Amino acid sequence: MIERLNHNGIELALIVRHSFSSDNIEFLTPDEYSQQLGYMNRAKGYVIPAHVHNAVKREVHFTREVLIIKSGRLRVDLYNDDQEYVESAILETGDIILLASGGHGFEMLEDTEIIEIKQGPYAGDGDKTRFESVKASVIVLTGSLK
């Protein structure tokens, strides 16, 4: 299952649930996203020819992250670009999330291992602005794991 969490026509996050499957190849992000996410299902013996990626000048304005939940369970809280809380979703072992826009925060609901993939080079303290997290009393869960 693929879940797209949107606010006012803007995709905040794309969740690929661990149960997702397809018979082919699917690119889940539009071409203009600075972080691309694709899925491949290929049969034994299928060959992807050897290749290198060409030097292509790109301009990246925001760091976008892909998180793979290796084990455990967590809640992701999503915010718009104005740091206003929008909604939350539960992620569990095997789920993948692309944080496409806006802000985000997390609370671990169990001991959790996460693999993070993002663009570089890392800009240190200039890479993010921290702000106050949503209060537990106003959490709104969305998605298939409410």
C-alpha positions in Angstrom: 0.0 0.0 0.0 1.2 3.5 -0.9 -0.1 6.4 1.3 0.3 10.0 0.1 -0.2 12.5 3.0 -1.2 15.9 1.5 -2.1 19.3 2.9 -3.6 22.1 0.7 -2.5 20.3 -2.4 1.1 19.8 -1.3 2.5 16.3 -0.6 4.1 16.3 2.8 5.0 12.6 2.9 4.9 9.4 0.8 4.7 6.2 2.8 5.4 2.8 1.3 4.0 0.3 3.6 5.9 -3.0 4.1 2.9 -4.8 2.6 3.3 -3.0 -0.8 4.0 -5.1 -3.8 3.8 -4.6 -7.6 4.6 -6.9 -10.5 6.9 -4.5 -12.2 8.8 -1.2 -11.7 7.2 1.9 -10.4 8.6 5.3 -9.8 6.6 6.8 -6.9 7.8 10.4 -7.1 7.4 13.0 -9.8 10.4 13.9 -11.9 10.8 17.3 -10.2 11.4 15.9 -6.7 15.0 16.3 -5.5 14.8 12.9 -3.9 13.5 10.1 -6.1 11.9 6.9 -4.9 11.2 3.9 -7.0 10.2 0.2 -6.6 11.4 -2.7 -8.6 10.1 -6.3 -8.7 12.3 -8.3 -11.1 12.3 -12.1 -11.7 15.4 -14.3 -11.2 17.8 -13.9 -14.0 16.6 -10.4 -15.0 19.6 -8.2 -15.7 20.1 -4.5 -15.2 22.9 -3.6 -17.6 26.1 -2.1 -16.0 26.0 1.6 -16.0 27.4 4.8 -14.5 25.4 8.0 -13.8 26.5 11.1 -15.8 27.5 14.3 -14.2 24.4 16.4 -14.3 24.3 19.8 -12.5 21.4 20.0 -10.2 20.3 22.7 -7.8 18.9 21.4 -4.5 17.2 23.9 -2.2 15.9 21.7 0.6 17.1 18.5 2.2 14.6 15.7 1.7 14.8 12.5 3.6 13.9 8.9 3.0 13.6 6.8 6.2 13.5 3.0 6.2 12.1 1.5 9.5 14.5 -1.4 10.0 12.8 -2.5 13.2 10.3 -1.1 15.8 7.5 1.4 15.6 7.2 5.2 15.7 4.9 8.1 15.1 5.8 10.7 12.6 4.3 14.2 13.1 4.0 16.3 9.9 3.9 20.1 9.7 3.4 22.5 6.8 6.2 24.9 5.7 4.9 27.4 8.3 5.7 24.9 11.1 2.0 24.4 11.7 1.0 20.8 12.7 -1.0 18.9 10.1 -1.3 15.2 11.0 0.6 12.1 12.2 1.0 8.6 11.0 2.4 5.4 12.6 5.3 3.7 10.9 6.4 0.1 11.7 9.1 -2.4 10.7 9.6 -2.5 6.9 7.8 0.8 6.2 9.5 3.5 4.1 8.7 7.2 4.2 9.8 10.0 1.9 9.5 13.3 3.7 8.7 15.5 0.6 8.0 18.9 2.1 7.1 20.8 5.3 8.5 19.8 8.7 8.5 16.6 10.7 9.2 15.2 14.1 9.1 11.7 15.6 8.3 9.8 18.7 9.5 6.2 19.1 6.7 4.0 20.3 9.1 1.0 20.7 12.8 0.6 20.4 13.4 1.5 16.8 16.1 1.2 14.2 16.0 3.7 11.3 18.0 4.0 8.1 18.1 7.6 6.8 18.9 8.5 3.2 19.2 12.2 2.3 21.1 14.5 -0.1 24.5 15.8 0.8 26.8 17.3 1.5 25.6 17.9 5.0 25.3 21.5 6.0 25.6 21.1 9.8 23.5 23.5 11.9 22.5 25.4 8.8 20.6 22.3 7.5 17.6 22.6 9.8 15.5 24.9 12.0 14.1 23.3 15.1 10.7 24.3 16.5 8.2 23.2 19.2 6.7 19.8 18.7 2.9 19.2 18.6 1.3 18.5 22.0 0.1 14.9 22.5 -3.4 16.2 23.2 -3.9 17.4 19.6 -2.4 14.5 17.7 -4.5 13.4 14.7 -3.6 10.0 13.3 -4.1 9.3 9.6 -3.3 6.4 7.3 -3.8 2.7 7.5 -2.2 2.3 10.9 -4.4 4.6 13.0 
